[in-house]
Amino acid sequence: MKTNPSTRYQRQSNPPAMRFQERDGEIIHAIQKYDGVFARRQVKDLFWKNTSEKTMERRLTLLYNNSYLNMPSLEQRRIYPISEPIVWLGWRGILHLSVQLDFDVPLPKNPGENQMRLLEKRLREKGIGWQREPRWSQLGHDIAVNDFRMAIERAAIKWPSVTLESWVPEGDFLREMDTIEFEFKDQDGKIRKRRKGIRPDGYFVLLDHLRLINNSPARARFLLEFDNGNHPLTRFGRDKAVPGAAYVDLILIIRCREYFFCQY
């Protein structure tokens, strides 16, 4: 019996009962950690690596119907370029996170748009960013950034002397953007000054314990830029590389900021 597409992508008005499991909470935390959106294959890689896709889909669908997760609606599938199945946090999912952080955020009266906007505002006031919908125009970009981050995490685990010490996702920069002043040499050879808001696709720090033991510089700091556009090298250098290098220098000068949760 075929499923009607108009109902297949709709949340059930009377969702089936579910018992919240430890893994459900881990999935919610992971989605938020990776800036709010996951390809479902990425969820499987982290939480159902050695089980069937059907097993995963049954659980994700249950979380979706109980508003812990969101999935694209039929209308969103028609409008936006969604290259692969994805999930992001529903209102119950983000409220679960707020409870874990001991933040008192009132329950919405209903799942209507006005109540969801109010919930988003209240969460933002507590310092919790909630991506209510993926950034559709750069969905492929955001999923690729997740792939890169997962690859770095796997590599760090396999390399005993190296630790991935911290990772700050792009969403944190967007919510609390730093502005930096820097100098660059233009095509005429003149030194010019500019101000620019820094919003890389991520910032991460790798710690080499062997170098640390030898009292050598042990931390490598990276600003991630995953760019699908076609830009002249001079423009990339001026708009990305030069301000990025100046920003890393600033981090070293001010040493430890609470924002990055790391020790220098």
C-alpha positions in Angstrom: 0.0 0.0 0.0 1.5 3.3 -1.1 1.7 6.3 1.3 0.1 9.5 0.4 2.9 12.1 -0.1 0.7 14.8 1.4 0.5 12.9 4.8 3.9 11.3 4.7 5.7 14.6 5.4 3.2 15.9 8.0 3.6 15.6 11.7 0.9 13.5 13.3 -1.6 15.6 15.3 -1.8 12.8 17.9 1.8 11.5 18.1 2.4 8.0 19.4 3.7 7.7 22.9 7.4 7.4 23.4 9.9 6.8 26.2 12.7 9.3 26.0 16.0 7.4 25.8 19.6 8.5 26.6 20.5 8.3 22.9 17.7 10.7 22.0 19.3 13.3 24.2 22.7 12.6 22.7 21.2 13.1 19.2 19.7 16.4 20.2 23.0 17.6 21.8 24.9 16.6 18.6 22.6 18.4 16.3 23.0 21.6 18.4 26.7 21.1 18.6 27.0 20.9 14.9 25.3 24.2 14.4 21.7 23.0 14.2 21.3 20.8 11.2 22.4 17.2 10.3 22.1 15.1 7.2 20.4 11.9 8.3 23.4 9.9 7.0 25.5 11.8 9.5 23.1 10.9 12.3 23.5 7.3 11.2 27.2 7.5 11.2 27.3 8.7 14.7 24.5 6.7 16.4 23.4 3.8 14.2 26.7 2.9 12.4 26.2 -0.9 12.6 22.4 -1.1 12.4 20.0 -0.8 9.5 18.7 2.5 8.2 15.1 1.4 8.9 15.9 1.1 12.6 17.2 4.7 12.6 14.3 6.0 10.5 11.7 4.5 12.9 13.3 6.3 15.9 13.8 9.6 14.0 10.2 9.5 12.9 9.1 9.0 16.4 11.2 12.0 17.6 9.8 14.0 14.7 6.2 13.2 15.5 6.8 14.2 19.1 8.4 17.5 18.0 11.9 16.8 19.3 13.1 16.9 15.7 12.1 18.6 12.5 12.1 17.2 9.0 11.3 19.0 5.7 7.7 19.4 4.9 6.2 18.6 1.5 6.1 22.3 0.8 9.7 22.8 1.8 10.7 20.0 -0.4 9.0 21.7 -3.3 10.6 25.1 -2.7 14.1 24.5 -1.5 17.1 22.7 -2.9 17.3 19.8 -0.5 19.9 17.4 -1.9 19.6 14.7 0.8 17.4 13.8 3.9 18.1 16.1 6.9 16.9 16.8 10.4 17.1 19.8 12.7 15.7 20.5 16.2 12.1 20.9 17.0 10.7 23.0 19.9 10.7 20.1 22.3 14.3 19.3 21.3 15.6 22.8 22.1 13.6 22.9 25.3 15.3 19.6 26.4 18.6 21.3 25.9 17.5 24.4 27.9 16.5 22.1 30.8 19.9 20.4 30.7 21.5 23.8 31.0 19.3 24.7 34.0 17.6 27.5 32.1 14.0 28.2 33.0 12.2 28.8 29.7 8.4 28.7 29.7 6.6 26.1 27.6 4.9 27.5 24.5 1.1 27.5 24.7 0.9 25.9 21.3 3.1 25.1 18.3 1.9 28.1 16.3 4.2 30.5 14.6 3.7 33.3 17.2 4.5 31.0 20.1 7.6 29.6 18.2 8.9 33.1 17.6 8.4 33.9 21.3 10.2 30.8 22.3 13.1 31.6 20.0 13.3 35.1 21.5 13.3 33.7 25.1 16.0 31.2 24.2 18.2 33.9 22.6 17.9 36.0 25.8 19.3 33.0 27.7 22.2 32.7 25.2 20.8 29.6 23.4 20.7 29.8 19.6 18.0 27.8 17.9 18.1 27.3 14.2 14.3 27.0 13.6 14.9 26.2 9.9 18.1 25.3 8.0 19.7 28.0 5.9 18.2 26.6 2.8 20.4 28.6 0.3 23.6 27.1 1.8 22.3 23.8 3.1 24.9 21.8 1.0 27.6 24.1 2.4 26.5 23.5 6.0 26.3 19.7 5.6 29.8 19.7 4.0 31.2 21.7 7.0 29.7 18.9 9.2 31.5 16.3 7.1 34.8 18.1 7.5 34.3 18.5 11.3 33.5 14.8 11.7 36.6 13.9 9.7 38.8 16.1 12.0 37.3 14.6 15.1 37.9 11.1 13.8 41.5 11.9 12.8 42.2 13.4 16.3 40.9 10.3 18.0 43.2 8.1 15.9 46.2 10.3 16.5 47.1 9.7 20.2 49.3 12.7 20.7 46.8 15.2 19.3 43.5 16.5 20.9 40.8 18.6 19.2 40.7 21.1 22.1 37.8 23.2 21.0 35.5 24.0 18.1 33.5 27.2 17.7 30.8 26.8 14.9 29.8 29.5 12.5 26.5 30.1 14.3 28.4 31.4 17.4 30.2 34.0 15.3 26.9 35.1 13.7 25.2 35.6 17.0 28.2 37.4 18.6 30.3 38.7 15.7 33.7 40.2 16.4 34.9 43.1 14.3 38.6 43.5 13.6 40.7 46.3 12.1 43.5 45.2 9.7 45.9 46.4 7.1 46.5 45.1 3.6 48.4 46.1 0.5 46.3 46.9 -2.5 47.2 46.2 -6.2 48.9 49.6 -6.4 51.2 48.7 -3.5 49.5 51.1 -1.0 48.8 50.1 2.6 45.1 50.4 3.4 43.1 49.8 6.5 39.7 48.1 6.8 37.2 46.9 9.4 35.5 43.6 9.0 33.2 41.4 10.9 34.7 37.9 11.3 32.3 35.0 10.5 34.3 31.9 9.5 32.7 28.6 9.0 34.3 27.4 12.2 37.3 28.0 14.5 39.1 25.1 16.0 42.3 24.4 18.0 44.5 21.3 17.9 46.7 20.5 20.8 49.9 18.5 20.3 50.8 16.9 23.6 54.3 15.8 22.6 55.2 19.4 21.8 53.6 20.5 25.0 55.8 18.1 27.0 58.8 19.5 25.2 57.8 23.1 26.1 57.4 23.9 22.4 54.5 25.8 20.8 51.8 23.1 21.0 48.5 24.6 19.7 47.5 25.1 16.1 44.6 27.4 15.6 42.4 27.3 12.4 39.7 29.5 10.9 37.7 27.2 8.6 36.5 28.7 5.2 34.5 26.3 3.0 33.8 28.4 -0.1 31.8 27.2 -3.0 32.1 30.5 -4.9 34.5 31.5 -7.6 36.6 34.4 -6.4 39.9 36.0 -7.6 42.8 35.0 -5.4 43.4 38.6 -4.6 39.9 39.1 -3.4 40.0 35.9 -1.3 43.3 37.1 0.2 41.9 40.5 1.0 38.5 39.5 2.4 39.3 36.1 4.0 43.0 35.3 4.5 44.4 38.7 5.7 41.6 39.5 8.2 41.6 35.8 9.3 45.3 35.9 10.1 44.9 39.2 11.9 42.1 37.7 14.0 44.2 34.7 15.0 46.9 37.1 16.0 44.4 39.0 18.2 43.3 35.7 19.8 47.0 35.1 20.7 47.4 38.6 22.1 44.4 38.5 24.4 45.3 34.9 25.2 42.3 33.3 26.9 38.7 34.5 26.3 35.8 32.9 28.0 34.1 32.8 24.6 36.4 30.0 23.4 36.4 27.9 26.6 40.1 27.0 26.2 43.4 27.7 27.9 46.4 29.1 26.2 
